[in-house]
C-alpha cells in the first residue's frame, strides 16, 4: 500500500511539471464545442544543454530602417499588384499592412492603423513586420512585449519562413500580402506561426503553413498581464522541437514528426484590434547542442 501511494505521489509531481490540460472552445460555424489539448510546462526553458551564438540584436533606441511593402509593388494593366523590385539592402525591416511602426523610448511600437489617422473600424489594419535577415534553422528568439490592453488583441510570430519553392518571401514571384492572414497561412509561404497572445481565445495555437494546419495549443500568459507591462517571450526551435516560453513558463511545446522547416525569415504580426503593441530587447541566437 505504501508503494502504491509513493508511486501515485511521484506521478502527480510529474504531471504538475508537465501538464496536459483540456479546454473547450466554440466552433464558430456550427456553434459546437470541441476539446482543445494544451501542451505546456509551468517551468522556464532549460538552455543548459545548448551553446548560444549571437546572430542579431535590434537597436530600438534609433529609428528603424523600414520599407513598406507598397514600395516594392506597382499595379499592372488590370489593376493587380505586381512585385517589381527586391528589398534594397539599406533596409532592415519590411512592413505589410496599412499600419505603421515607430521607435519610442527605446522600444518599437506597432500601430495597427495608418500614420496620421486615429484608430477606428475604418482605419485599423492587420500588420506584419518582417526582418529581412535569414535566421538559422536552430535558434532562440527573445523579445519583450507590452500592450495597451492585454484583454484585446492577438499577436503572432512567423518563423522558418520561405516561399513554397524555397525562395525568399520577398522574391519577385511572391504576391502582395497587405497583412491579410489568408495570404500568409494559405498563400505562397511555408512556415510555422505561433499566436503567443490571443485575448479572445484564451490560449495560443501553433500552425504549420502553407495550409493553416493547427498542430498544437498552449497557454496565453499575455492576456493576464497589466497594460503597459513588458512580458518576456522566448521561442526555441531545435531540429523538430519547438518550445514557446512566455512570462517565464513554457507556454507551448511540440515536436514536428514530419518534414520540418529549417532556416528562413522571422516576422511579427498584430491583428487590427491590438491597437498599439510595444516591443523591446529583440535578440536572436543560433543554438547548437553541447
WOTAKA-V796222 format. One record per residue. RES is the residue in three letters. SS is DSSP state (helix for helix, strand for strand, loop for the rest). OMEGA is omega as a letter, one per 30 degrees, with the letter a starting at -180 (* if undefined). Layout:
BEGIN
RES,SS,OMEGA ; RES,SS,OMEGA
END
This chain:
BEGIN
UNK,loop,l ; UNK,helix,l ; UNK,helix,l ; UNK,helix,a ; UNK,helix,l ; UNK,helix,l ; UNK,helix,l ; UNK,helix,l ; UNK,helix,l ; UNK,helix,l ; UNK,helix,l ; UNK,helix,l ; UNK,helix,l ; UNK,helix,a ; UNK,helix,l ; UNK,helix,a ; UNK,helix,a ; UNK,loop,a ; UNK,loop,l ; UNK,strand,a ; UNK,strand,l ; UNK,strand,l ; UNK,strand,l ; UNK,strand,l ; UNK,strand,a ; UNK,strand,l ; UNK,loop,a ; UNK,loop,a ; UNK,loop,a ; UNK,loop,a ; UNK,loop,a ; UNK,loop,l ; UNK,strand,l ; UNK,strand,a ; UNK,strand,l ; UNK,strand,l ; UNK,strand,l ; UNK,strand,a ; UNK,strand,a ; UNK,loop,l ; UNK,strand,l ; UNK,loop,a ; UNK,loop,a ; UNK,loop,l ; UNK,loop,l ; UNK,loop,a ; UNK,loop,a ; UNK,loop,a ; UNK,loop,a ; UNK,strand,l ; UNK,strand,a ; UNK,strand,l ; UNK,strand,a ; UNK,strand,l ; UNK,strand,a ; UNK,strand,l ; UNK,strand,a ; UNK,loop,l ; UNK,loop,a ; UNK,loop,l ; UNK,loop,l ; UNK,loop,l ; UNK,loop,a ; UNK,loop,l ; UNK,loop,a ; UNK,strand,l ; UNK,strand,l ; UNK,strand,l ; UNK,helix,a ; UNK,helix,a ; UNK,helix,a ; UNK,helix,a ; UNK,strand,l ; UNK,strand,l ; UNK,strand,l ; UNK,loop,a ; UNK,loop,a ; UNK,loop,l ; UNK,loop,l ; UNK,loop,l ; UNK,strand,a ; UNK,strand,l ; UNK,strand,a ; UNK,loop,l ; UNK,loop,l ; UNK,loop,a ; UNK,loop,l ; UNK,loop,a ; UNK,loop,a ; UNK,loop,a ; UNK,loop,l ; UNK,loop,a ; UNK,strand,l ; UNK,strand,a ; UNK,strand,l ; UNK,strand,a ; UNK,loop,a ; UNK,loop,a ; UNK,loop,l ; UNK,strand,l ; UNK,strand,l ; UNK,strand,l ; UNK,strand,a ; UNK,strand,l ; UNK,loop,l ; UNK,loop,l ; UNK,strand,l ; UNK,strand,a ; UNK,strand,l ; UNK,strand,l ; UNK,strand,a ; UNK,loop,l ; UNK,strand,a ; UNK,loop,l ; UNK,loop,a ; UNK,loop,l ; UNK,loop,l ; UNK,loop,a ; UNK,loop,l ; UNK,loop,a ; UNK,loop,a ; UNK,loop,a ; UNK,loop,a ; UNK,strand,a ; UNK,loop,l ; UNK,loop,a ; UNK,strand,l ; UNK,strand,l ; UNK,strand,a ; UNK,strand,l ; UNK,strand,a ; UNK,loop,a ; UNK,loop,l ; UNK,loop,a ; UNK,strand,a ; UNK,loop,a ; UNK,loop,l ; UNK,loop,a ; UNK,strand,l ; UNK,strand,l ; UNK,strand,l ; UNK,strand,l ; UNK,strand,l ; UNK,strand,a ; UNK,strand,l ; UNK,strand,a ; UNK,strand,l ; UNK,loop,l ; UNK,loop,a ; UNK,loop,l ; UNK,loop,a ; UNK,loop,l ; UNK,loop,l ; UNK,strand,a ; UNK,strand,a ; UNK,strand,l ; UNK,strand,l ; UNK,strand,l ; UNK,strand,a ; UNK,strand,a ; UNK,strand,l ; UNK,strand,l ; UNK,strand,a ; UNK,loop,l ; UNK,loop,l ; UNK,loop,a ; UNK,loop,l ; UNK,loop,l ; UNK,loop,l ; UNK,loop,l ; UNK,loop,a ; UNK,loop,l ; UNK,loop,a ; UNK,loop,a ; UNK,loop,l ; UNK,loop,a ; UNK,loop,l ; UNK,loop,l ; UNK,loop,a ; UNK,loop,a ; UNK,loop,a ; UNK,helix,a ; UNK,helix,l ; UNK,helix,a ; UNK,helix,l ; UNK,loop,a ; UNK,loop,a ; UNK,loop,a ; UNK,strand,l ; UNK,strand,a ; UNK,strand,l ; UNK,strand,l ; UNK,strand,a ; UNK,strand,l ; UNK,strand,a ; UNK,strand,l ; UNK,strand,a ; UNK,strand,a ; UNK,loop,a ; UNK,loop,a ; UNK,loop,l ; UNK,loop,l ; UNK,strand,a ; UNK,strand,l ; UNK,strand,l ; UNK,strand,a ; UNK,strand,l ; UNK,strand,a ; UNK,strand,g ; UNK,loop,l ; UNK,loop,l ; UNK,loop,a ; UNK,strand,l ; UNK,strand,a ; UNK,strand,a ; UNK,strand,l ; UNK,strand,a ; UNK,strand,a ; UNK,strand,l ; UNK,loop,l ; UNK,loop,a ; UNK,loop,a ; UNK,loop,l ; UNK,loop,l ; UNK,loop,l ; UNK,loop,l ; UNK,loop,l ; UNK,loop,a ; UNK,loop,l ; UNK,loop,l ; UNK,strand,a ; UNK,strand,l ; UNK,strand,l ; UNK,strand,l ; UNK,strand,a ; UNK,strand,l ; UNK,strand,l ; UNK,strand,a ; UNK,loop,a ; UNK,loop,a ; UNK,strand,a ; UNK,strand,l ; UNK,strand,l ; UNK,strand,l ; UNK,strand,l ; UNK,strand,l ; UNK,loop,l ; UNK,loop,a ; UNK,strand,l ; UNK,strand,a ; UNK,strand,a ; UNK,strand,a ; UNK,strand,a ; UNK,strand,l ; UNK,strand,l ; UNK,loop,a ; UNK,loop,l ; UNK,loop,l ; UNK,loop,a ; UNK,loop,a ; UNK,loop,a ; UNK,loop,a ; UNK,loop,l ; UNK,strand,a ; UNK,strand,l ; UNK,strand,l ; UNK,strand,l ; UNK,strand,a ; UNK,strand,l ; UNK,strand,l ; UNK,loop,a ; UNK,helix,a ; UNK,helix,l ; UNK,helix,l ; UNK,loop,a ; UNK,strand,l ; UNK,strand,a ; UNK,strand,a ; UNK,strand,l ; UNK,strand,l ; UNK,strand,a ; UNK,strand,a ; UNK,strand,l ; UNK,strand,l ; UNK,strand,l ; UNK,strand,a ; UNK,strand,l ; UNK,strand,l ; UNK,strand,l ; UNK,loop,*
END
